[in-house]
Amino acid sequence: MFSIELSSRKVEVNLDLITTKDVRALSDKASKTKTGDEILGKATGLTVEEIENLPFRDYRKLIRFFWACLADPLKDEETAKNSQSESTSA
C-alpha cells in the first residue's frame, strides 16, 4: 500500500483493490473520465464525487502518484522486505 499527503487529506492507494481489467481500461483511450475516477476511487476508497471535488493541484498530484504506483506496483513490498532485513541484521 502506498500513501500520499495532499493539502486536504492523506490518501492511501491500495493496488490490491483493482484488477488487471481496471488497469487496462485506464490505458484505453476510449475510456471515459468517469471510468478512470471510478477505478481511482476503488484503489483509494474515495468516491467519484470526492475525486471530482479535490482541489485541482491535489487531483493532479494524486493522479501522478497513482500512475507512479502503477508503474512500480511491487515497490511497497520491496521497501517492506528491505526494512525488515535491515532490522534483523542490526
PAPALUM-223322 format. One record per residue: residue in three letters; x, y, z of N, C-alpha, C in turn. Coordinates in steps of 0.05 Angstrom, whole numbers, plus 5000, padded with zeros to 4 digits. Each point is the difference from the previous one (the first is absolute). Example, Ala and Ser with C-alpha at 12.3 -4.5 7.8 and 13.67 -1.06 7.14 Angstrom:
BEGIN
ALA526448865156498250245000501850245000/SER499350214986501650245001498550225014/
% end
This chain:
BEGIN
MET501749775000498350235000501850255000/PHE499150204986501550254998498350225012/SER501250215009498450235010501350264991/ILE498250204997500950274991498550205017/GLU501450215007498850225015499250224981/LEU497450054998499050224984499650245018/SER499450234990499550235017497549975017/SER498149854989497549975014499749745017/ARG501849804995499749745014502349824992/LYS500249785016501949794993498449784985/VAL501149904979498649804984501849754997/GLU498749775005501449744997499349894973/VAL501949894985499649874975500649715004/ASN497949834996500349715003499449874973/LEU502249924987499749894973498749725001/ASP499949875023498749745003497050024996/LEU498950245000497150044997499150044971/ILE502050014982499350034972501049754984/THR498849964977500649764984501750074976/THR501049804987501450044975498250134979/LYS497549925000498050114982499750305005/ASP500050085026499850295007502450154988/VAL502449895004502450134990500050034969/ARG499049794987499850014971498050214991/ALA497850025015498050214994501250285002/LEU501850045020501350265003501750074976/SER501149804988501850044976498550034974/ASP497449935001498450024976499150284994/LYS500850114978499350284993497050044998/ALA498549794995497150034998498650015027/SER501549955022498850015027499250285006/LYS497950025016499050275008501450085026/THR500050265005501250115024498749885025/LYS497449964999498649895023501049725006/THR500549844979501149735004502750025015/GLY501750184991502650035013499650095029/ASP498250185006499550085027498849785017/GLU498449834988498949775014502249805008/ILE501949964982502249825006501850125020/LEU500650254998501650145020498649995027/GLY497450025000498549985025500249735012/LYS499949794984500349735010502749965014/ALA502150124989502749975012500450185024/THR498550215002500550195022497850015021/GLY497749894994497850025019498450264998/LEU500850174981498650254995497649954981/THR497950165004497849994981500750174975/VAL498649954979500450164975499550295007/GLU498050065016499450275008502350135015/GLU501249855019502350105015502350064981/ILE500549824981502250054981499450244983/GLU497650034991499250244983500250265016/ASN499749985026500150255016502750065013/LEU502049844994502750065009500950264988/PRO501650165014501250234987501749904977/PHE500150154978501349914976502949905004/ARG501550155016502849925005500149735015/ASP498249965019499949745014499249784981/TYR498250064982499149804980502449914983/ARG501550204989502349944983502149855016/LYS500550085025501949875016499249715005/LEU497549955005499049735005500249834975/ILE499250124977500249854974502949924994/ARG501850195003502849954995501149785018/PHE499250015026500949805019498849734994/PHE497449994992498649754994501449874976/TRP500750154979501449884977502849915007/ALA501350145019502749905009499749745015/CYS497949975016499449755014499549784980/LEU498550064979499449804979502649914985/ALA501850194997502549954985501849815016/ASP499850015027501749835016498449885023/PRO498149824994498149915020501249835023/LEU502449904996501249835021501850165018/LYS500350264996501850175015499449995030/ASP497550015008499449995028500849745013/GLU499849784986500849745010503149995003/GLU501450114980502950005001501050185023/THR498750225004500750185022499649865027/ALA497849865002499449865025502149785005/LYS500749854979502049795003502750115007/ASN500850224987502650135006500150105029/SER497950135009500050105028499949775020/GLN498749784993499949775017502849875002/SER501449974977502649885001502050185014/GLU499750264998501850195014499649985030/SER497549965009499549995029501049735011/THR500049794985500949745009503049974999/SER501350164983502949984998501550195019/ALA498550185013501250195018500449885028/
% end
